[in-house]
Amino acid sequence: MLYRYMSPRVIDAVAEVPALCPMFHIPFQSGDDGILRDMGRGHTAARYREIVHNIRTRLPDAAITADAIVGFPGETEEQFENTLQLMRDVRFDQINTAAYSPRPHTPAAVWGDQVEEGVKKERLRRINELAAEHALERRQRYLGRVEEVLVEKRNERHPAQVKGRNPQGCPVFFEGDIDELKGQLVPVRIVEARPYSLVGERAEGRFAGGRYADDGESVVVEA
């Protein structure tokens, strides 16, 4: 499916159409070709890296998120390490992870080489730890920038704050009145980066409706 649909035309459309956000969710599931073949996936690790390269060449600031499974039947430690290496090569903005669990009426559910639960749990811990490290690293690029944030709802933990998302889909928290701001595009200067969210301050008087670069005086680089 990746080879078939993630073409340069898709990437160009995201780069050129203002209504599209620079965020790609591309599940890779495993970084090992043998496991991918056993899963029945239609791509290889090399093809996946090629897709990421194409995206980042055209849209260096785009977010890339993914799904991954650890402990698929027959997965060896070496094969799991291949998944970690793909993560190190790509450095995802976020990964949704899970340990494999048998599903009724699926071929893999009855295979004899099921991975022990303790091994799956430890691999899940390791993949989550690396994913969080990369997520925090990726969030650093937003610090000091003015981001266009679409406000969604009140921050339930801190009612004086609202929660929204920037064009890359990252949650952003800042002080504001949800009754005034819900559904609005608000320029927000990012002051804190967390692994899976950002904290900012409303940038009064700044343009909302484009993509930003910030050299001290926020300027619109693409409207």
KEKE-3310 file (N, C-alpha, C; in steps of 0.2 Angstrom, whole numbers, plus 5000, padded with zeros to 4 digits):
npx = (5004:5010:5019:5011:5002:5009:5015:5026:5017:5007:5015:5019:5006:5003:5013:5009:4996:4987:4977:4980:4988:5005:5008:5011:5005:5012:5011:5024:5026:5036:5054:5060:5063:5060:5050:5041:5037:5031:5020:5013:5014:5016:5028:5046:5059:5068:5061:5052:5061:5065:5053:5051:5063:5059:5048:5054:5064:5056:5047:5054:5050:5039:5029:5031:5023:5019:5014:5019:5023:5028:5035:5029:5025:5038:5048:5064:5078:5087:5079:5070:5079:5082:5070:5072:5083:5078:5069:5079:5085:5075:5069:5055:5041:5031:5026:5014:5013:5012:5011:5012:4997:4987:4974:4958:4955:4966:4980:4993:4990:4990:5002:5017:5028:5026:5030:5037:5027:5034:5045:5040:5034:5046:5052:5042:5043:5056:5055:5046:5053:5063:5055:5049:5061:5065:5054:5054:5066:5062:5052:5059:5062:5052:5053:5053:5047:5033:5018:5004:4989:4975:4962:4954:4948:4945:4959:4957:4964:4970:4961:4962:4969:4969:4967:4975:4980:4995:5000:5007:5000:5003:4999:4995:4996:4990:4987:4970:4953:4941:4928:4929:4939:4938:4938:4945:4959:4974:4989:5003:5017:5029:5035:5039:5044:5038:5039:5027:5019:5017:5020:5014:5013:5001:5002:5000:4992:4999:5000:4987:4985:4994:5010:5023:5039:5052:5062:5065:5056:5041:5037:5027:5030:5023:5008)
npy = (4994:5006:5009:5010:5021:5032:5043:5054:5064:5065:5070:5082:5088:5091:5100:5110:5114:5125:5121:5109:5100:5099:5085:5068:5052:5037:5021:5009:4997:4987:4986:4977:4966:4953:4951:4960:4954:4942:4947:4951:4963:4976:4982:4986:4989:4997:5003:5011:5020:5027:5033:5042:5050:5056:5064:5073:5079:5087:5093:5099:5102:5095:5084:5067:5053:5037:5019:5005:4988:4976:4961:4952:4935:4925:4935:4939:4945:4952:4955:4964:4974:4979:4986:4996:5002:5008:5017:5026:5030:5037:5046:5049:5060:5055:5039:5027:5013:4995:4979:4964:4954:4939:4938:4932:4920:4924:4920:4921:4920:4906:4902:4893:4899:4909:4924:4926:4933:4941:4945:4952:4963:4969:4973:4982:4992:4997:5001:5012:5020:5025:5031:5041:5049:5053:5060:5071:5077:5080:5090:5101:5110:5119:5128:5145:5149:5156:5148:5143:5140:5129:5130:5119:5114:5116:5115:5102:5099:5111:5123:5137:5136:5133:5120:5116:5113:5113:5116:5104:5095:5093:5094:5109:5119:5134:5149:5155:5160:5148:5149:5161:5157:5144:5134:5144:5151:5154:5163:5158:5159:5147:5141:5131:5114:5098:5080:5075:5086:5104:5120:5137:5155:5167:5176:5191:5201:5195:5188:5176:5162:5157:5149:5149:5157:5161:5174:5182:5192:5189:5182:5179:5165:5158:5160)
npz = (5000:5004:4994:4983:4985:4992:4984:4974:4970:4980:4990:4985:4983:4997:5000:4992:4992:5002:5011:5016:5029:5035:5038:5040:5042:5043:5044:5049:5056:5057:5057:5051:5037:5035:5045:5041:5029:5034:5041:5030:5024:5012:5009:5011:5023:5017:5007:5014:5021:5009:5006:5017:5015:5003:5008:5017:5010:5002:5011:5024:5037:5040:5050:5054:5058:5065:5066:5076:5079:5092:5096:5087:5081:5080:5080:5082:5093:5085:5074:5081:5084:5072:5070:5080:5074:5062:5068:5074:5062:5056:5065:5072:5074:5082:5088:5088:5098:5101:5109:5101:5100:5099:5087:5084:5071:5063:5053:5060:5074:5077:5075:5080:5086:5095:5104:5120:5134:5143:5136:5126:5133:5138:5126:5122:5131:5129:5115:5117:5125:5117:5107:5114:5117:5104:5100:5109:5105:5092:5094:5099:5088:5087:5097:5102:5090:5081:5080:5071:5078:5079:5089:5100:5112:5130:5142:5152:5164:5167:5168:5165:5153:5135:5123:5108:5091:5081:5064:5061:5068:5082:5099:5107:5121:5129:5138:5138:5134:5131:5127:5119:5110:5104:5089:5082:5073:5080:5083:5091:5102:5105:5120:5128:5126:5126:5126:5119:5117:5116:5124:5125:5122:5119:5104:5102:5089:5079:5063:5058:5049:5040:5036:5048:5050:5061:5066:5076:5074:5070:5054:5040:5030:5021:5014)
capx = (5000:5014:5022:5006:4999:5013:5019:5028:5011:5004:5019:5018:5000:5003:5017:5007:4989:4987:4972:4983:4993:5011:5009:5010:5005:5014:5013:5029:5025:5042:5059:5064:5060:5057:5044:5036:5034:5027:5014:5009:5014:5018:5034:5052:5062:5072:5056:5050:5066:5064:5047:5053:5067:5056:5044:5059:5067:5051:5044:5058:5047:5033:5028:5030:5021:5019:5012:5024:5021:5034:5034:5026:5027:5045:5052:5071:5081:5090:5074:5068:5084:5081:5065:5075:5087:5074:5067:5085:5086:5069:5067:5048:5038:5027:5024:5009:5016:5008:5014:5007:4992:4984:4967:4954:4954:4971:4985:4998:4987:4991:5009:5020:5034:5024:5035:5035:5024:5039:5050:5036:5033:5052:5053:5038:5046:5062:5053:5042:5058:5066:5050:5049:5067:5065:5048:5056:5071:5059:5048:5064:5063:5047:5055:5054:5043:5026:5014:4997:4986:4968:4960:4950:4945:4948:4963:4954:4969:4972:4955:4963:4972:4965:4972:4974:4985:4998:4999:5009:4996:5006:4995:4998:4993:4991:4981:4965:4946:4939:4922:4931:4944:4936:4938:4949:4966:4978:4996:5006:5024:5031:5040:5041:5043:5038:5039:5021:5015:5020:5017:5015:5010:4997:5006:4995:4994:5002:4995:4985:4982:4999:5015:5028:5046:5053:5069:5064:5050:5038:5036:5024:5034:5019:5001)
capy = (5000:5012:5010:5012:5027:5037:5045:5061:5068:5066:5075:5089:5091:5093:5106:5116:5116:5128:5118:5103:5101:5095:5079:5061:5046:5031:5015:5005:4991:4983:4988:4971:4964:4946:4952:4963:4948:4937:4951:4952:4970:4977:4987:4984:4994:5002:5007:5015:5025:5031:5038:5047:5054:5060:5069:5078:5083:5092:5097:5097:5103:5090:5079:5060:5049:5030:5014:4999:4982:4972:4954:4948:4929:4923:4940:4938:4951:4955:4958:4969:4979:4982:4991:5002:5006:5012:5023:5030:5033:5042:5050:5051:5065:5051:5033:5023:5006:4990:4973:4959:4950:4935:4939:4926:4919:4926:4915:4922:4918:4899:4900:4890:4903:4915:4928:4926:4939:4945:4948:4958:4969:4973:4977:4988:4997:5000:5005:5018:5025:5028:5035:5047:5052:5056:5065:5077:5080:5084:5096:5107:5115:5124:5133:5152:5150:5157:5143:5144:5134:5128:5129:5113:5113:5118:5110:5100:5099:5118:5126:5143:5135:5130:5115:5116:5109:5116:5112:5097:5090:5093:5098:5115:5122:5141:5152:5158:5158:5143:5152:5165:5155:5138:5134:5149:5150:5158:5163:5156:5158:5141:5143:5125:5108:5092:5074:5075:5092:5111:5125:5143:5161:5170:5181:5196:5205:5191:5185:5169:5160:5155:5145:5154:5156:5167:5176:5187:5196:5183:5184:5174:5163:5155:5162)
capz = (5000:5004:4987:4978:4987:4994:4978:4974:4969:4986:4994:4981:4985:5004:5000:4988:4994:5009:5015:5018:5034:5033:5043:5037:5047:5039:5048:5047:5059:5059:5053:5048:5031:5037:5049:5036:5025:5038:5042:5024:5022:5005:5008:5014:5027:5012:5003:5019:5021:5003:5007:5022:5012:4999:5011:5021:5005:4999:5017:5029:5043:5041:5055:5052:5064:5063:5071:5076:5083:5094:5098:5082:5081:5077:5080:5086:5096:5080:5070:5085:5084:5065:5071:5083:5070:5058:5072:5074:5056:5054:5071:5071:5078:5087:5086:5092:5098:5104:5109:5097:5104:5094:5085:5081:5064:5059:5053:5065:5080:5079:5074:5086:5088:5099:5108:5127:5136:5147:5131:5122:5138:5138:5120:5121:5136:5125:5109:5120:5128:5111:5104:5118:5116:5098:5100:5112:5101:5086:5097:5100:5083:5088:5102:5099:5084:5082:5077:5070:5082:5079:5096:5100:5118:5136:5145:5158:5170:5169:5165:5162:5147:5130:5119:5101:5087:5076:5057:5061:5072:5089:5104:5110:5127:5131:5142:5134:5135:5126:5123:5114:5105:5101:5082:5079:5072:5085:5083:5098:5102:5108:5125:5131:5122:5129:5121:5115:5117:5117:5128:5122:5124:5113:5101:5100:5084:5074:5058:5059:5042:5035:5040:5051:5052:5066:5067:5081:5072:5066:5048:5036:5024:5016:5016)
cpx = (5004:5017:5017:5003:5003:5018:5021:5022:5008:5008:5019:5012:5000:5008:5014:5000:4988:4982:4974:4988:4999:5012:5007:5010:5006:5016:5019:5029:5031:5048:5063:5060:5057:5050:5039:5033:5030:5020:5010:5009:5017:5024:5040:5054:5065:5067:5053:5055:5066:5058:5048:5058:5064:5051:5049:5063:5062:5048:5048:5055:5041:5034:5027:5028:5019:5015:5018:5021:5027:5031:5029:5029:5033:5050:5058:5073:5084:5085:5071:5073:5084:5075:5068:5079:5083:5071:5073:5086:5081:5068:5060:5046:5033:5026:5019:5011:5011:5012:5009:5003:4988:4976:4964:4954:4960:4977:4991:4996:4989:4998:5012:5026:5031:5030:5033:5032:5030:5044:5046:5035:5040:5054:5048:5041:5052:5060:5049:5047:5061:5062:5050:5055:5067:5059:5050:5061:5067:5055:5053:5064:5057:5048:5056:5050:5036:5022:5007:4993:4978:4966:4954:4945:4948:4953:4960:4958:4970:4967:4956:4967:4967:4970:4970:4980:4988:4997:5002:5006:4998:5001:4999:4994:4995:4985:4976:4958:4943:4932:4924:4935:4943:4935:4942:4956:4970:4985:4999:5013:5026:5037:5043:5040:5043:5038:5033:5016:5020:5016:5019:5012:5007:5001:5002:4997:4997:4997:4994:4982:4987:5004:5020:5035:5048:5060:5070:5058:5046:5036:5032:5028:5029:5011:4996)
cpy = (5006:5014:5012:5019:5033:5040:5052:5066:5070:5071:5082:5092:5094:5100:5112:5118:5118:5124:5111:5104:5097:5090:5073:5056:5040:5025:5011:4998:4987:4986:4982:4968:4957:4947:4955:4958:4944:4941:4952:4960:4971:4982:4983:4990:5000:5006:5013:5021:5030:5036:5043:5052:5059:5066:5074:5082:5089:5096:5095:5098:5099:5086:5072:5056:5042:5025:5008:4994:4978:4965:4950:4941:4928:4929:4939:4945:4955:4959:4964:4975:4983:4988:4997:5006:5010:5018:5028:5034:5039:5047:5053:5056:5061:5044:5030:5016:5002:4983:4968:4955:4946:4938:4933:4926:4922:4921:4915:4919:4911:4897:4897:4894:4910:4918:4928:4933:4944:4949:4954:4964:4973:4976:4983:4994:5001:5004:5012:5023:5028:5032:5041:5052:5056:5061:5071:5081:5083:5090:5102:5112:5120:5129:5140:5154:5152:5152:5145:5138:5135:5126:5124:5113:5116:5113:5108:5100:5106:5122:5133:5143:5132:5125:5116:5112:5114:5113:5105:5092:5090:5097:5104:5118:5130:5144:5156:5156:5154:5146:5157:5162:5148:5138:5140:5147:5155:5158:5163:5155:5152:5143:5137:5119:5102:5086:5074:5081:5098:5115:5132:5149:5164:5176:5186:5200:5202:5189:5178:5167:5157:5150:5150:5152:5162:5168:5182:5192:5191:5186:5178:5172:5159:5156:5157)
cpz = (5000:4997:4982:4979:4989:4989:4979:4973:4975:4990:4991:4983:4992:5004:4996:4989:5001:5014:5018:5023:5033:5039:5040:5042:5042:5043:5045:5050:5062:5055:5050:5042:5032:5040:5045:5032:5028:5040:5036:5022:5015:5004:5012:5018:5022:5009:5008:5020:5015:5004:5012:5019:5007:5002:5014:5016:5002:5005:5023:5036:5044:5046:5052:5058:5061:5068:5070:5081:5085:5096:5093:5082:5077:5078:5085:5089:5090:5075:5074:5084:5077:5066:5075:5079:5065:5061:5072:5068:5054:5059:5070:5076:5084:5084:5091:5092:5102:5104:5105:5102:5098:5093:5082:5074:5060:5059:5059:5072:5082:5077:5081:5089:5091:5104:5115:5129:5139:5142:5127:5127:5138:5132:5119:5126:5132:5119:5112:5122:5122:5108:5107:5117:5109:5097:5103:5108:5095:5088:5098:5094:5083:5093:5099:5093:5086:5077:5076:5073:5081:5086:5096:5106:5124:5139:5152:5164:5172:5165:5162:5155:5142:5126:5112:5097:5082:5069:5057:5065:5080:5093:5107:5115:5128:5134:5137:5136:5130:5123:5118:5108:5101:5093:5079:5078:5076:5084:5090:5097:5107:5113:5129:5126:5126:5124:5117:5115:5117:5121:5125:5125:5118:5111:5098:5094:5078:5069:5059:5052:5037:5039:5042:5051:5057:5067:5072:5080:5067:5059:5044:5030:5019:5018:5013)
residu = (MET:LEU:TYR:ARG:TYR:MET:SER:PRO:ARG:VAL:ILE:ASP:ALA:VAL:ALA:GLU:VAL:PRO:ALA:LEU:CYS:PRO:MET:PHE:HIS:ILE:PRO:PHE:GLN:SER:GLY:ASP:ASP:GLY:ILE:LEU:ARG:ASP:MET:GLY:ARG:GLY:HIS:THR:ALA:ALA:ARG:TYR:ARG:GLU:ILE:VAL:HIS:ASN:ILE:ARG:THR:ARG:LEU:PRO:ASP:ALA:ALA:ILE:THR:ALA:ASP:ALA:ILE:VAL:GLY:PHE:PRO:GLY:GLU:THR:GLU:GLU:GLN:PHE:GLU:ASN:THR:LEU:GLN:LEU:MET:ARG:ASP:VAL:ARG:PHE:ASP:GLN:ILE:ASN:THR:ALA:ALA:TYR:SER:PRO:ARG:PRO:HIS:THR:PRO:ALA:ALA:VAL:TRP:GLY:ASP:GLN:VAL:GLU:GLU:GLY:VAL:LYS:LYS:GLU:ARG:LEU:ARG:ARG:ILE:ASN:GLU:LEU:ALA:ALA:GLU:HIS:ALA:LEU:GLU:ARG:ARG:GLN:ARG:TYR:LEU:GLY:ARG:VAL:GLU:GLU:VAL:LEU:VAL:GLU:LYS:ARG:ASN:GLU:ARG:HIS:PRO:ALA:GLN:VAL:LYS:GLY:ARG:ASN:PRO:GLN:GLY:CYS:PRO:VAL:PHE:PHE:GLU:GLY:ASP:ILE:ASP:GLU:LEU:LYS:GLY:GLN:LEU:VAL:PRO:VAL:ARG:ILE:VAL:GLU:ALA:ARG:PRO:TYR:SER:LEU:VAL:GLY:GLU:ARG:ALA:GLU:GLY:ARG:PHE:ALA:GLY:GLY:ARG:TYR:ALA:ASP:ASP:GLY:GLU:SER:VAL:VAL:VAL:GLU:ALA)
# end
